Amino acid sequence: MPDPNKSSFTTYDFSPIYDGLNITNYSIYSEFIPNPETEACDPFLVPDTVSITLSAFYVLVFLLAIPGNLVVGLVMGHNRDTLPPSDLYLLHLAVADLLLAVTLPFWAVSVTWGWIFGNAACKIVTICQELSFYSSILFLTCISMDRYVVIVRALEARRANRRLLSWGVCAGVWAVATLLCVPAFFSRPSASDDPSRLVCHEQFPSSADEWRLATRILRHALGFVIPLAIMIPCYGVTIKRLLRVRGGFRRQRAMKVIVFVVVAFLLCWAPYHVALMTDTFFRSKVVPYRCSDRLAVDQALLATQSMGLLHSCVNPVLYAFVGEKFRKSLVQLMRKFGLIERTTRIKSSVSSEVTSTMM
């Protein structure tokens, strides 16, 4: 009689069969080690100390840029009917710097507390920043071409109505810059890597990667590469001609401000474009990268963009320290409004009071 405590089924040993099939037994308790090459990168979060520092930096640049560019605009705009084309372009460049400067308080608040100004302000601020960015580089390109025509092709410059042409060029630059700002209309506040803050950036309705790549290529080409490819040959040929022409030293002094303005622009914005191009290559997967590379580019974008915003207050300083013509025009304007005379009267009254007390 069979034992009821035992199973009626016979247990077979299948281990020889598994051994014959060369099947490896994996333990379910084996440790899983992720591959760092395929892991998603951690988001880049700006530390609070860096946010506060950037916010204070933006406010400082704003306080320097607004009065400086207003003075430049008043000095050059006072004689706008007699301005040569290059000075007219510098006047419009000051207007572009003012557009960039008025956006700085918004970014100063945003970098610390996130975007709190709503959808409409997000679009307007982004449009002003993009309009300033494109118009600045385009006006600098126009200045380089104007100097080339005046010095290298002086005969053709005399025949052309350069003053009327320069006003048409200014209108064309603002029109082209406005068209290039179309992607900024897609800007709106949205959630960021930090869930407690909103960010103001472009949000395309569909095919975001393709749209972002197209706008990045347009920004690199029209906002840096093509203008730089025009400016370098123009200034190279112009400076070469000045060094060979008799009496060129006087013209060299006239070009000193323009050369310093262009160099300042390149020093402020070239690092940002290099970082942005690297970010574009990463996003389009043209260049392979690791998480450490991704983090380095994010940090470089933050630092170089802040350096680019500094450009809005650089040009007035250059005019004041380098431009002799600008200083003379500023003194004449101050005399016209009685500011210098008022200063001298105050000094004379103070000196008379001092002498009276000493007697």
PEBEL-V694349 format. One record per residue. N is the residue number from 1. PHI is phi in degrees with one decimal (* if undefined). OMEGA is omega as a letter, one per 20 degrees, with the letter a starting at -180 (none if undefined). Layout:
n;phi;omega
N;PHI;OMEGA
N;PHI;OMEGA
This chain:
n;phi;omega
1;*;a
2;-71.3;r
3;-76.3;a
4;-68.1;a
5;-78.5;a
6;-106.8;r
7;-72.6;r
8;-82.9;a
9;-95.3;r
10;-89.5;a
11;-90.9;a
12;-106.6;r
13;-96.5;a
14;-95.5;a
15;-60.5;r
16;-62.9;r
17;-68.7;r
18;-63.4;r
19;-65.0;r
20;-69.6;r
21;-84.4;a
22;56.2;r
23;-86.7;a
24;-88.8;r
25;-84.6;r
26;-98.4;r
27;-81.4;r
28;-71.4;a
29;-98.9;a
30;-68.9;a
31;-77.1;r
32;-92.4;a
33;-110.4;a
34;-70.7;r
35;-87.2;a
36;-64.7;a
37;-71.5;a
38;-107.9;a
39;-74.3;r
40;-72.4;a
41;-76.7;r
42;-68.5;r
43;-66.8;r
44;-85.3;r
45;-108.6;a
46;-76.0;r
47;-63.2;a
48;-62.3;r
49;-64.1;r
50;-67.8;r
51;-61.3;r
52;-65.3;r
53;-64.5;r
54;-64.0;r
55;-61.2;r
56;-65.6;r
57;-65.1;r
58;-62.8;r
59;-64.7;r
60;-63.7;r
61;-63.0;r
62;-61.3;a
63;-67.1;r
64;-86.3;a
65;-76.7;a
66;-63.6;r
67;-65.6;a
68;-62.8;a
69;-73.1;r
70;-65.1;r
71;-64.2;r
72;-60.7;r
73;-63.9;r
74;-67.9;a
75;-66.4;a
76;-77.5;a
77;-71.3;r
78;-65.1;r
79;-118.5;a
80;-66.4;a
81;-71.5;a
82;-110.7;a
83;-70.3;r
84;-68.3;a
85;-54.6;a
86;-64.3;r
87;-70.1;r
88;-65.0;r
89;-65.6;r
90;-65.6;r
91;-63.0;r
92;-68.1;r
93;-64.8;r
94;-64.7;r
95;-63.4;r
96;-63.2;r
97;-65.6;r
98;-64.3;r
99;-60.2;r
100;-68.6;a
101;-66.3;a
102;-68.7;r
103;-82.8;a
104;-64.6;r
105;-60.3;r
106;-65.7;r
107;-70.7;r
108;-63.4;r
109;-72.6;a
110;-64.4;a
111;-69.9;a
112;-100.4;a
113;-113.9;a
114;84.9;a
115;-80.0;a
116;-121.0;a
117;-100.3;r
118;93.0;a
119;-72.1;a
120;-63.2;r
121;-63.4;r
122;-60.4;r
123;-66.4;a
124;-63.8;a
125;-64.1;r
126;-65.1;r
127;-63.8;r
128;-61.7;a
129;-66.7;r
130;-68.1;r
131;-63.7;r
132;-65.1;a
133;-61.7;a
134;-70.8;a
135;-66.0;r
136;-61.9;a
137;-68.3;r
138;-71.5;r
139;-67.9;r
140;-64.1;r
141;-65.8;r
142;-63.2;r
143;-62.9;r
144;-63.1;r
145;-68.8;r
146;-65.0;r
147;-63.8;r
148;-62.8;a
149;-66.4;a
150;-67.8;a
151;-94.6;a
152;-85.8;a
153;-119.8;a
154;-64.7;a
155;-64.2;r
156;-67.2;r
157;-67.0;r
158;-68.3;a
159;-73.2;a
160;-83.1;r
161;-84.6;a
162;-67.3;a
163;-67.3;r
164;-66.3;r
165;-65.2;a
166;-66.2;r
167;-66.5;r
168;-66.4;r
169;-64.7;r
170;-61.3;r
171;-63.3;r
172;-66.0;r
173;-64.4;r
174;-65.3;r
175;-67.3;r
176;-65.1;r
177;-62.4;r
178;-66.2;r
179;-64.8;r
180;-71.3;r
181;-88.1;a
182;-56.4;r
183;-59.1;r
184;-67.1;r
185;-67.0;r
186;-88.1;a
187;-76.9;r
188;-162.2;r
189;-68.8;r
190;-153.0;a
191;-67.6;a
192;-114.4;r
193;-64.2;r
194;-91.4;a
195;-63.4;a
196;-86.1;a
197;-132.0;r
198;-100.6;r
199;-123.0;r
200;-100.9;r
201;-155.9;a
202;-71.6;r
203;-128.6;a
204;-79.0;a
205;-66.0;a
206;-151.9;a
207;50.8;a
208;-61.5;a
209;-64.1;r
210;-67.2;r
211;-63.8;a
212;-64.1;r
213;-65.2;r
214;-65.0;a
215;-69.0;r
216;-66.0;r
217;-61.5;r
218;-63.3;a
219;-65.2;r
220;-64.9;a
221;-71.5;a
222;-83.9;a
223;-96.4;a
224;-153.9;a
225;-66.6;a
226;-65.7;r
227;-58.6;r
228;-66.4;r
229;-67.4;r
230;-88.1;a
231;-67.3;a
232;-62.6;r
233;-64.0;a
234;-62.2;r
235;-71.4;r
236;-62.1;r
237;-67.7;a
238;-64.9;r
239;-65.1;r
240;-62.1;r
241;-67.5;r
242;-62.6;r
243;-70.8;a
244;-101.7;a
245;-89.8;r
246;-68.6;a
247;77.7;a
248;-72.9;a
249;-64.2;r
250;-64.8;r
251;-71.1;r
252;-61.1;r
253;-64.3;r
254;-67.4;a
255;-87.1;a
256;-60.8;a
257;-62.9;a
258;-63.5;r
259;-63.8;r
260;-64.9;r
261;-63.2;a
262;-66.4;r
263;-62.6;r
264;-62.8;r
265;-62.7;a
266;-66.8;r
267;-65.8;a
268;-79.8;a
269;-105.0;a
270;-61.0;r
271;-59.6;r
272;-64.2;a
273;-66.7;r
274;-63.8;r
275;-64.7;a
276;-68.4;r
277;-63.3;r
278;-62.6;r
279;-63.0;r
280;-63.8;r
281;-63.1;r
282;-67.8;a
283;-66.9;r
284;-84.4;r
285;61.7;r
286;-73.6;r
287;-117.9;r
288;-69.9;a
289;-148.4;r
290;-109.0;a
291;-63.2;r
292;-65.4;r
293;-67.3;r
294;-62.2;r
295;-66.1;r
296;-63.3;r
297;-67.9;r
298;-60.8;r
299;-66.5;r
300;-65.7;r
301;-63.0;a
302;-64.7;a
303;-71.7;a
304;-73.2;r
305;-66.4;r
306;-64.0;r
307;-65.7;r
308;-66.2;r
309;-65.3;r
310;-63.2;a
311;-61.6;a
312;-66.0;r
313;-114.2;a
314;-81.7;a
315;-58.5;r
316;-57.7;r
317;-66.0;r
318;-64.2;r
319;-59.9;a
320;-69.8;a
321;-94.5;a
322;-108.6;a
323;-85.2;r
324;-67.0;r
325;-62.1;r
326;-65.4;a
327;-63.8;r
328;-64.6;r
329;-65.2;r
330;-66.0;r
331;-64.0;r
332;-62.2;r
333;-67.0;r
334;-67.4;r
335;-67.1;a
336;-63.0;r
337;-88.6;r
338;77.4;a
339;-72.7;a
340;-71.6;r
341;-61.9;r
342;-61.7;r
343;-65.7;a
344;-65.2;r
345;-62.9;r
346;-62.4;r
347;-64.4;a
348;-65.7;r
349;-66.6;r
350;-65.8;a
351;-64.6;r
352;-65.8;r
353;-64.2;r
354;-64.6;a
355;-65.2;r
356;-67.0;r
357;-72.8;a
358;-78.6;a
359;-82.0;none
